[in-house]
Amino acid sequence: MHYGYIGLGNLGAACAGCLLDAGFEVTVYDLNPSLAAPLVAKGAVLAASSEALAASVDHVITCLPSPAVSERVLRAILPHMKAGTTWVEMSTLGRDEVLKLASVSADSGVRMMELPVTGGVHLAHQGKITMLAGGDKDLFDLHHKAMQAMGDRIFHMGPIGSACIIKVITNMLAFIHLKATSEALMLAKRGGLDLAQSWHAIQASSGNSFVHETEGALILNGSYDVAFNIDLALKDLGFALGFGKEFGVPLDLASMTNQTYIAAKAAFGGEAQSPMIAKLLEDLLKTDLRAPGFPARLE
């Protein structure tokens, strides 16, 4: 099948590249055409516009920064999409946005499958990211080979609107774990322990987490560069807190973590990397969390 991919940021470019590596025909588009250059070098076709892309492909995948952008792009491409085309939305949206946009899409004869992912951009480049699909089972089956090209663990969560809930839950946990590992590393440092040895000891303990192993390493390097910014974290935490209200679940840790991210945005700006919540603690205590031997980026 011929896929169109709109949105070539860190995640989108990685996933589009995996489709190309697997032999799919891929046409790409981004408002910043320079982001398409590495994909064009691998065999992608660069479309002149999102509308032109939609008219030339069998199915359209989008990976965009906000619900507002997703809606704007969808309304632009719908009049140009072929009959029987699927819209596969990989952006992180709230459930209300997913259901609304699925309805807008259906009104134009286009079916939607939501496909948020989790695990980090480094795993997306490897084709090993986790994929969380929501939508009709026949669409899941239709696009399964493409999902296998982009990820190695694929879950059909249920009907449309299901995947966005579990994606928000996984991101909420990641942000809470990031706050926890920041505090744990600071305890080790202020307690006079070797930070590198402490990181390895935690990794081998019952207190280990995926976030400790990945973002904890970036904190110790000092780059904090996980390719995910504070504004995106606040967006996802907002979705989680909204679900908490709707479902009647008190989210004490998520609420505290949200406040930490608000403080980090005030200190460093919304474009700063999300692990920089650790730097809030470093600056407060005038104690850095550097240790040798840790990477600036995850591979």
C-alpha positions in Angstrom: 0.0 0.0 0.0 1.0 3.6 -0.6 1.0 5.6 2.6 1.2 9.3 3.0 2.8 10.7 6.1 2.1 14.2 7.3 4.2 15.6 10.2 7.9 14.8 10.2 9.0 15.8 13.7 11.2 13.6 15.8 8.6 10.8 16.0 7.0 11.2 12.6 10.3 11.1 10.7 11.3 8.0 12.6 8.1 6.1 11.8 8.0 7.2 8.2 11.6 6.0 7.9 10.7 2.6 9.2 7.9 2.3 6.6 10.4 3.0 3.9 12.9 0.5 5.3 10.2 -2.1 5.2 9.6 -1.5 1.5 6.4 0.6 1.6 5.8 3.3 -0.9 5.7 6.6 1.1 4.9 10.2 0.2 5.7 12.7 2.9 4.8 16.3 3.8 5.7 18.8 6.5 5.4 22.6 6.8 9.2 22.5 7.1 10.3 20.7 3.9 13.9 20.4 5.1 12.7 17.7 7.6 11.8 15.5 4.6 15.3 15.5 3.1 16.6 12.4 4.9 13.4 10.5 4.0 13.6 11.6 0.3 17.2 10.3 0.3 15.7 6.9 1.4 13.2 6.9 -1.4 10.2 8.9 -0.1 8.3 11.3 -2.4 7.9 14.9 -1.1 4.5 16.3 -1.8 4.0 19.9 -2.5 1.1 20.2 0.1 -0.9 18.1 2.4 -3.8 18.2 0.0 -1.6 16.9 -2.9 -0.4 14.1 -0.7 -3.9 13.1 0.3 -4.9 12.9 -3.4 -2.0 10.7 -4.3 -1.9 7.9 -1.7 -4.0 5.0 -0.5 -4.0 5.9 3.2 -2.9 8.9 5.2 -0.9 8.9 8.5 -0.6 12.0 10.6 1.7 12.7 13.5 1.1 16.3 14.7 1.7 18.4 17.8 -1.8 19.3 19.0 -5.5 18.5 18.5 -6.0 21.9 16.9 -3.4 21.1 14.3 -4.8 17.6 13.7 -8.2 19.1 13.0 -6.9 21.7 10.7 -4.9 19.2 8.7 -7.8 16.7 8.6 -10.3 19.3 7.3 -7.8 20.3 4.6 -7.1 16.8 3.3 -10.6 15.2 3.6 -11.9 16.7 0.3 -8.9 15.2 -1.5 -8.8 11.7 -0.1 -9.8 8.7 -2.2 -12.8 6.6 -1.4 -11.9 3.8 1.0 -8.9 5.7 2.4 -8.1 5.3 6.1 -6.9 8.2 8.2 -4.4 6.8 10.8 -3.8 9.4 13.5 -0.6 8.9 15.5 -0.8 12.2 17.5 -1.6 12.1 21.2 -5.2 13.5 21.4 -7.8 13.5 24.1 -10.7 11.1 23.8 -13.2 14.0 23.0 -11.0 15.1 20.1 -10.6 11.6 18.8 -14.4 11.0 18.8 -15.0 14.4 17.2 -12.5 14.0 14.5 -13.6 10.4 13.8 -17.1 11.7 13.2 -15.8 14.5 11.0 -13.8 11.9 9.0 -16.7 9.5 8.7 -19.0 12.3 7.4 -16.6 12.5 4.4 -16.5 8.7 3.9 -13.1 8.3 5.5 -12.6 5.9 8.4 -10.2 6.7 11.2 -7.9 4.5 13.3 -6.1 6.1 16.2 -2.5 4.9 16.7 -0.6 6.7 19.5 2.7 5.2 20.4 4.9 5.0 23.5 8.5 4.1 24.3 10.5 7.0 23.1 11.9 8.4 19.8 15.0 6.2 20.1 12.8 3.1 19.9 10.8 4.6 17.0 14.1 4.9 15.0 14.7 1.2 15.6 11.2 0.1 14.6 10.6 -1.1 18.2 8.2 1.4 19.6 4.9 0.2 21.2 1.8 0.9 19.1 -1.6 1.4 20.7 -4.4 1.1 18.1 -8.0 2.1 18.5 -10.7 1.5 15.9 -12.5 -1.2 13.9 -10.8 -4.6 13.9 -10.8 -4.8 10.1 -8.8 -1.6 10.0 -6.4 -2.9 12.5 -5.9 -6.0 10.3 -5.6 -3.9 7.2 -2.7 -1.8 8.6 -1.1 -4.5 10.7 1.9 -4.9 8.3 2.6 -1.2 8.4 2.4 -1.3 12.2 4.8 -4.2 12.3 7.2 -2.1 10.3 7.0 0.8 12.8 6.8 -1.1 16.1 7.4 -4.5 17.7 4.6 -4.5 20.3 1.2 -3.8 18.9 -2.0 -3.7 20.9 -5.5 -3.3 19.6 -7.1 -1.5 22.6 -10.7 -1.6 21.3 -13.0 0.8 19.5 -12.1 4.3 18.5 -11.3 6.4 21.6 -9.8 3.5 23.5 -6.2 4.0 22.5 -6.0 7.6 23.6 -7.0 6.6 27.2 -4.2 4.1 27.6 -1.7 6.4 25.9 -2.4 9.1 28.4 -2.1 6.6 31.2 1.3 5.5 30.0 2.5 9.0 29.6 1.2 10.0 33.1 3.1 7.1 34.6 6.3 8.2 32.7 6.1 11.7 34.0 5.5 10.5 37.6 8.5 8.1 37.3 10.6 10.9 36.0 9.9 13.0 39.0 10.6 10.0 41.2 13.9 9.2 39.6 15.0 12.8 39.8 14.4 12.8 43.6 16.0 9.4 44.0 19.2 10.5 42.2 19.3 13.7 44.3 19.0 11.7 47.5 22.0 9.6 46.3 24.1 12.6 45.5 23.3 14.5 48.7 23.9 11.3 50.6 27.5 11.2 49.3 27.1 8.2 47.0 28.7 7.8 43.6 25.9 8.7 41.2 26.9 6.4 38.4 27.1 3.4 40.8 23.8 4.5 42.3 22.1 4.6 38.9 23.3 1.0 38.2 22.2 -0.1 41.7 18.7 1.3 41.1 18.6 -0.3 37.7 19.2 -3.7 39.3 16.7 -3.1 42.1 13.0 -3.4 42.6 12.8 0.4 42.2 13.9 0.3 38.6 11.8 1.7 35.8 12.0 2.2 32.1 12.2 6.0 32.7 15.1 5.6 35.2 17.0 3.6 32.6 16.4 6.1 29.8 15.7 9.6 31.0 17.7 9.0 34.2 20.7 8.5 32.1 20.1 11.7 30.2 19.8 13.6 33.5 23.2 12.3 34.6 24.7 13.3 31.2 23.2 16.8 31.6 21.7 16.9 28.1 18.2 16.1 29.3 17.5 15.6 25.5 14.7 13.0 25.2 13.2 14.8 22.2 10.0 15.6 24.2 9.3 19.0 25.6 7.6 20.4 28.7 4.6 21.8 26.8 3.9 18.3 25.4 4.2 16.8 28.9 1.7 19.4 30.3 -0.7 18.7 27.4 -0.7 15.0 28.3 -0.9 15.5 32.0 -3.9 17.8 31.3 -5.6 14.9 29.5 -4.9 12.6 32.4 -6.3 14.9 35.0 -9.4 15.4 32.8 -9.9 11.6 32.7 -9.5 11.6 36.5 -12.3 14.0 36.9 -14.5 12.2 34.4 -13.9 8.7 35.8 -14.0 9.8 39.4 -10.3 8.8 40.2 -8.2 11.0 42.5 -4.8 11.4 40.8 -2.7 12.8 43.6 0.7 11.9 42.1 -0.3 13.2 38.6 -1.5 16.5 40.1 1.8 17.0 42.0 3.8 16.1 38.9 1.7 18.6 36.9 2.6 21.3 39.3 6.3 20.4 38.9 6.0 20.8 35.1 4.2 24.1 35.5 7.2 25.3 37.6 9.6 23.9 35.0 7.9 25.8 32.2 8.1 29.0 34.2 11.8 28.4 34.8 13.0 27.0 31.4 10.1 27.6 28.9 7.7 25.2 27.2 10.2 24.1 24.6 12.7 22.9 27.2 13.2 19.1 27.4 10.8 17.3 29.8 13.6 15.7 32.0 14.6 19.3 33.0 12.2 18.9 35.9 15.3 17.4 37.5 17.1 20.7 36.9 14.5 22.4 39.0 15.7 20.3 42.0 19.3 20.8 41.0 18.9 24.6 40.9 16.9 24.7 44.1 19.6 22.7 46.0 22.6 24.1 44.0 23.6 20.5 43.5 24.1 19.0 40.0 23.4 15.4 39.0 26.3 14.8 36.6 28.1 11.5 36.3 30.5 10.3 33.6 29.7 7.6 31.1 26.1 8.4 30.3 24.8 9.3 26.8 23.6 12.7 25.5 21.0 11.0 23.4 19.3 7.6 23.5 20.2 5.2 20.7 
